[in-house]
Amino acid sequence: MIERIISPRLADIVEAIERIHRVLDGVPLEAFEHDWEKRWLVERGIEVISEASRHLTDDIKTRQAHIPWAKVAGIGNVLRHAYDHVAPDVLWKLAQDDLPELEKVCRAELDAAERREGR
């Protein structure tokens, strides 16, 4: 069986999280709620994370079972199809509370994948 090269997808997730954190650095929730550009950028970053997560292997998802992978993938559908019902505070909470652990996991998996892939 041919092993898929997954490091680009993991790198996409890490990069999107870094960009989200950069956009939100020092920005309180109230300011975020009133800044459509920041909300737009955070939504796009979460869409990238969602889509990239769909291409990760079952091995990664099993090893990192504490990450709610179905929810990570599913949030993209919410942003694409119910975009008019997404509350800024939900995006904020996700970015502040959930993305740091996802970033940690994806960085570790990216390091391991790059070693396996000989990079």
KATA-V627904 format. One record per backbone hydrogen bond with DSSP energy under -0.5 kcal/mol. NH is the residue of the N-H (numbers start at 1). CO is the residue of the C=O. E is the energy in kcal/mol with one decimal. If there is no record, write none. Layout:
# KATA-V627904
{{NH,CO,E} {NH,CO,E}}
This chain:
# KATA-V627904
{{6,4,-0.9} {9,6,-0.6} {10,6,-2.1} {11,7,-2.7} {12,8,-2.0} {13,9,-1.9} {14,10,-2.5} {15,11,-2.8} {16,12,-2.4} {17,13,-2.4} {18,14,-2.5} {19,15,-2.4} {20,16,-2.4} {21,17,-2.7} {22,18,-2.2} {23,19,-2.4} {24,20,-2.1} {25,21,-1.0} {27,24,-2.5} {28,26,-0.7} {32,28,-2.3} {33,29,-2.8} {34,30,-0.9} {35,32,-1.4} {36,34,-0.7} {39,35,-2.2} {40,36,-2.6} {41,37,-2.3} {42,38,-2.5} {43,39,-2.7} {44,40,-2.3} {45,41,-2.3} {46,42,-2.4} {47,43,-2.2} {48,44,-2.2} {49,45,-2.3} {50,46,-2.6} {51,47,-2.6} {52,48,-2.9} {53,49,-2.3} {54,50,-1.0} {54,51,-0.6} {55,52,-1.5} {56,53,-1.3} {61,57,-1.9} {62,58,-2.3} {63,59,-2.7} {64,60,-2.4} {65,62,-1.0} {67,64,-2.0} {69,67,-2.1} {71,68,-0.7} {72,68,-2.2} {73,69,-2.6} {74,70,-2.4} {75,71,-2.0} {76,72,-0.5} {76,73,-0.8} {77,73,-0.6} {77,74,-0.6} {78,74,-1.6} {79,75,-2.5} {80,76,-2.1} {81,77,-2.9} {82,78,-2.5} {85,82,-2.6} {86,83,-1.0} {87,85,-0.6} {90,87,-1.0} {91,87,-1.6} {92,88,-2.6} {93,89,-2.4} {94,90,-2.5} {95,91,-2.6} {96,92,-2.7} {97,93,-3.2} {98,93,-0.7} {98,94,-1.6} {99,94,-1.9} {102,98,-1.6} {103,99,-3.0} {104,100,-2.2} {105,101,-2.4} {106,102,-2.7} {107,103,-2.7} {108,104,-2.0} {109,105,-2.5} {110,106,-2.5} {111,107,-2.5} {112,108,-2.1} {113,109,-2.7} {114,110,-2.8} {115,111,-1.8} {116,112,-2.3} {117,113,-2.7} {118,115,-0.8} {119,114,-3.1}}
